[in-house]
């Protein structure tokens, strides 16, 4: 990443900080830099808005994943069917 002593950051760095911020991993100075970028960059604002919407959607979804044991069993069943 670029130098951390600049207040004006690139769009790519802003996206990186935005992603970190979604997971609560961004430092205070990074959040300040991101907010400065958000104030004048339409592209970064759009990215941040989509990122926030995606995070909320994932958190509110009731997705259940398959257990590793069940996944392995399914793989074995598929392999058995393919070898027949």
Z-matrix of the N, CA and C atoms (Angstrom, degrees):
N
C 1 1.456
C 2 1.530 1 109.97
N 3 1.283 2 115.18 1 171.03
C 4 1.456 3 121.02 2 -177.88
C 5 1.524 4 110.95 3 -79.61
N 6 1.304 5 115.47 4 173.56
C 7 1.454 6 122.25 5 -179.93
C 8 1.529 7 110.66 6 -57.01
N 9 1.327 8 116.63 7 140.22
C 10 1.459 9 120.66 8 -176.92
C 11 1.524 10 113.12 9 -88.44
N 12 1.340 11 118.63 10 -0.49
C 13 1.458 12 118.82 11 -178.98
C 14 1.525 13 112.72 12 -91.40
N 15 1.322 14 118.76 13 1.32
C 16 1.459 15 121.84 14 178.16
C 17 1.523 16 109.84 15 -93.10
N 18 1.311 17 116.33 16 140.94
C 19 1.461 18 120.08 17 176.32
C 20 1.520 19 111.53 18 -86.55
N 21 1.324 20 117.01 19 -27.26
C 22 1.451 21 121.00 20 179.06
C 23 1.521 22 108.34 21 -97.43
N 24 1.311 23 115.63 22 119.73
C 25 1.454 24 121.24 23 -174.70
C 26 1.526 25 110.46 24 -114.64
N 27 1.305 26 115.51 25 162.11
C 28 1.466 27 120.48 26 178.32
C 29 1.522 28 109.73 27 -73.70
N 30 1.303 29 114.91 28 165.41
C 31 1.463 30 120.50 29 177.82
C 32 1.533 31 110.05 30 -63.22
N 33 1.325 32 117.25 31 -40.34
C 34 1.465 33 121.13 32 179.62
C 35 1.531 34 111.06 33 -63.05
N 36 1.326 35 116.80 34 -43.05
C 37 1.465 36 119.68 35 178.52
C 38 1.526 37 110.36 36 -66.19
N 39 1.326 38 116.77 37 -37.10
C 40 1.464 39 120.58 38 178.22
C 41 1.528 40 110.74 39 -62.99
N 42 1.326 41 117.01 40 -40.00
C 43 1.467 42 120.68 41 177.90
C 44 1.525 43 110.26 42 -63.56
N 45 1.321 44 115.92 43 -41.91
C 46 1.466 45 121.04 44 179.21
C 47 1.538 46 110.00 45 -62.08
N 48 1.314 47 116.86 46 -45.78
C 49 1.470 48 121.09 47 179.49
C 50 1.528 49 110.21 48 -66.61
N 51 1.318 50 116.86 49 -38.01
C 52 1.466 51 121.02 50 177.94
C 53 1.523 52 110.05 51 -59.34
N 54 1.325 53 116.33 52 -45.02
C 55 1.463 54 120.52 53 177.85
C 56 1.523 55 111.21 54 -61.78
N 57 1.332 56 116.70 55 -44.47
C 58 1.465 57 120.51 56 178.15
C 59 1.523 58 110.80 57 -62.09
N 60 1.317 59 116.49 58 -39.76
C 61 1.455 60 121.46 59 -178.31
C 62 1.524 61 111.43 60 -64.79
N 63 1.320 62 117.63 61 -34.88
C 64 1.465 63 121.60 62 178.76
C 65 1.523 64 111.29 63 -60.10
N 66 1.334 65 116.42 64 -29.82
C 67 1.462 66 121.07 65 -179.49
C 68 1.525 67 112.46 66 -101.50
N 69 1.329 68 117.00 67 9.13
C 70 1.459 69 121.24 68 178.33
C 71 1.514 70 113.55 69 70.89
N 72 1.336 71 117.29 70 24.92
C 73 1.455 72 121.44 71 -176.72
C 74 1.525 73 113.68 72 -105.52
N 75 1.312 74 117.99 73 -1.99
C 76 1.462 75 121.13 74 -178.46
C 77 1.524 76 110.00 75 -82.01
N 78 1.331 77 115.85 76 140.49
C 79 1.461 78 120.66 77 177.43
C 80 1.530 79 109.68 78 -76.50
N 81 1.325 80 116.12 79 168.18
C 82 1.461 81 121.02 80 -179.97
C 83 1.522 82 110.98 81 -60.00
N 84 1.330 83 117.84 82 -43.90
C 85 1.466 84 120.54 83 -179.11
C 86 1.526 85 110.61 84 -65.52
N 87 1.336 86 117.44 85 -35.34
C 88 1.461 87 120.51 86 177.41
C 89 1.528 88 110.87 87 -66.07
N 90 1.319 89 116.59 88 -40.64
C 91 1.470 90 120.45 89 178.61
C 92 1.527 91 110.23 90 -64.62
N 93 1.318 92 116.46 91 -39.72
C 94 1.471 93 120.42 92 177.62
C 95 1.522 94 109.96 93 -62.68
N 96 1.331 95 116.65 94 -46.91
C 97 1.467 96 120.57 95 178.60
C 98 1.527 97 110.79 96 -60.65
N 99 1.319 98 116.59 97 -42.11
C 100 1.460 99 120.63 98 178.92
C 101 1.523 100 110.77 99 -61.92
N 102 1.321 101 117.15 100 -44.69
C 103 1.463 102 120.88 101 -179.88
C 104 1.523 103 111.95 102 -63.55
N 105 1.329 104 116.93 103 -36.49
C 106 1.469 105 119.86 104 175.85
C 107 1.530 106 109.06 105 -63.13
N 108 1.321 107 116.29 106 -45.72
C 109 1.469 108 120.70 107 179.71
C 110 1.536 109 110.90 108 -62.96
N 111 1.341 110 116.39 109 -41.18
C 112 1.461 111 120.46 110 179.87
C 113 1.527 112 111.73 111 -62.38
N 114 1.327 113 117.23 112 -29.42
C 115 1.460 114 121.64 113 -177.67
C 116 1.533 115 112.18 114 -65.88
N 117 1.338 116 117.11 115 -29.22
C 118 1.463 117 117.89 116 -175.40
C 119 1.527 118 114.99 117 -124.25
N 120 1.320 119 118.74 118 -3.72
C 121 1.465 120 119.99 119 -175.19
C 122 1.526 121 111.35 120 -114.59
N 123 1.318 122 115.61 121 111.77
C 124 1.455 123 122.16 122 -179.03
C 125 1.534 124 111.41 123 -65.36
N 126 1.315 125 117.02 124 -37.34
C 127 1.468 126 121.53 125 -179.31
C 128 1.533 127 110.49 126 -65.50
N 129 1.325 128 116.86 127 -44.21
C 130 1.465 129 120.79 128 179.51
C 131 1.522 130 110.54 129 -66.49
N 132 1.329 131 117.55 130 -39.63
C 133 1.468 132 120.23 131 177.22
C 134 1.519 133 111.10 132 -60.65
N 135 1.328 134 116.66 133 -43.54
C 136 1.467 135 120.87 134 179.50
C 137 1.525 136 110.42 135 -63.86
N 138 1.334 137 117.29 136 -42.31
C 139 1.459 138 121.57 137 178.48
C 140 1.525 139 110.41 138 -61.85
N 141 1.322 140 115.92 139 -45.63
C 142 1.463 141 121.03 140 -179.36
C 143 1.522 142 110.99 141 -62.96
N 144 1.316 143 116.66 142 -40.94
C 145 1.468 144 121.06 143 179.97
C 146 1.529 145 110.59 144 -64.15
N 147 1.341 146 116.71 145 -45.68
C 148 1.472 147 120.40 146 177.97
C 149 1.530 148 110.89 147 -63.57
N 150 1.319 149 116.62 148 -40.39
C 151 1.457 150 121.92 149 179.98
C 152 1.531 151 110.78 150 -62.79
N 153 1.316 152 116.71 151 -43.45
C 154 1.461 153 121.60 152 178.68
C 155 1.522 154 110.66 153 -64.83
N 156 1.323 155 116.29 154 -43.66
C 157 1.465 156 120.96 155 179.77
C 158 1.530 157 110.55 156 -62.62
N 159 1.323 158 116.90 157 -42.46
C 160 1.462 159 121.14 158 178.97
C 161 1.525 160 111.02 159 -63.05
N 162 1.323 161 117.12 160 -44.56
C 163 1.461 162 121.50 161 179.66
C 164 1.527 163 110.61 162 -61.47
N 165 1.332 164 117.88 163 -44.45
C 166 1.465 165 121.31 164 179.01
C 167 1.518 166 111.11 165 -63.51
N 168 1.327 167 117.14 166 -40.99
C 169 1.460 168 121.39 167 179.81
C 170 1.522 169 110.96 168 -63.16
N 171 1.303 170 116.37 169 -45.18
C 172 1.467 171 120.34 170 -179.91
C 173 1.522 172 110.86 171 -64.50
N 174 1.333 173 116.92 172 -42.93
C 175 1.467 174 120.17 173 -179.99
C 176 1.520 175 112.07 174 -65.20
N 177 1.323 176 117.32 175 -34.76
C 178 1.464 177 120.12 176 -177.29
C 179 1.525 178 113.16 177 -86.04
N 180 1.321 179 116.65 178 -10.52
C 181 1.468 180 119.09 179 -179.97
C 182 1.525 181 109.92 180 -75.35
N 183 1.294 182 114.63 181 157.64
C 184 1.462 183 120.17 182 -178.99
C 185 1.526 184 108.47 183 -113.73
N 186 1.322 185 115.23 184 52.29
C 187 1.454 186 121.11 185 -177.26
C 188 1.523 187 109.66 186 -79.54
N 189 1.290 188 114.41 187 132.36
C 190 1.458 189 120.40 188 176.44
C 191 1.520 190 107.15 189 -114.79
N 192 1.311 191 116.55 190 132.36
C 193 1.463 192 119.36 191 179.44
C 194 1.523 193 109.78 192 -98.99
N 195 1.297 194 113.98 193 159.44
C 196 1.457 195 120.07 194 -178.24
C 197 1.537 196 109.07 195 -79.64
N 198 1.307 197 115.87 196 143.72
C 199 1.467 198 119.68 197 -179.61
C 200 1.521 199 109.25 198 -71.45
N 201 1.317 200 117.41 199 153.70
C 202 1.469 201 120.52 200 178.85
C 203 1.534 202 112.55 201 -58.66
N 204 1.312 203 117.30 202 -34.82
C 205 1.469 204 120.98 203 179.38
C 206 1.530 205 109.84 204 -65.68
N 207 1.337 206 116.96 205 -47.55
C 208 1.455 207 120.75 206 178.58
C 209 1.531 208 111.60 207 -63.85
N 210 1.317 209 116.10 208 -37.94
C 211 1.458 210 120.60 209 179.04
C 212 1.532 211 110.43 210 -62.35
N 213 1.309 212 116.79 211 -45.05
C 214 1.462 213 121.36 212 179.83
C 215 1.531 214 110.47 213 -64.25
N 216 1.311 215 116.55 214 -40.65
C 217 1.463 216 121.17 215 178.38
C 218 1.537 217 110.63 216 -62.01
N 219 1.324 218 116.42 217 -42.02
C 220 1.460 219 120.40 218 178.44
C 221 1.526 220 110.90 219 -64.27
N 222 1.325 221 116.91 220 -40.42
C 223 1.456 222 120.77 221 178.10
C 224 1.527 223 110.98 222 -60.26
N 225 1.320 224 114.78 223 -43.48
C 226 1.459 225 119.57 224 179.80
C 227 1.529 226 110.85 225 -63.87
N 228 1.321 227 117.14 226 -41.90
C 229 1.459 228 121.06 227 178.86
C 230 1.527 229 110.95 228 -62.55
N 231 1.304 230 116.34 229 -41.06
C 232 1.467 231 120.55 230 179.16
C 233 1.522 232 110.06 231 -64.96
N 234 1.332 233 116.04 232 -44.64
C 235 1.464 234 119.87 233 178.16
C 236 1.521 235 111.43 234 -60.24
N 237 1.309 236 117.24 235 -41.14
C 238 1.456 237 121.90 236 178.91
C 239 1.526 238 110.03 237 -62.52
N 240 1.330 239 116.17 238 -42.49
C 241 1.466 240 119.88 239 -179.77
C 242 1.533 241 110.90 240 -66.90
N 243 1.316 242 116.91 241 -35.76
C 244 1.458 243 120.38 242 -178.99
C 245 1.527 244 112.09 243 -71.92
N 246 1.309 245 117.08 244 -29.78
C 247 1.476 246 120.05 245 -179.33
C 248 1.520 247 113.01 246 -82.55
N 249 1.295 248 118.98 247 -9.39
C 250 1.477 249 121.62 248 179.91
C 251 1.496 250 111.76 249 -73.68
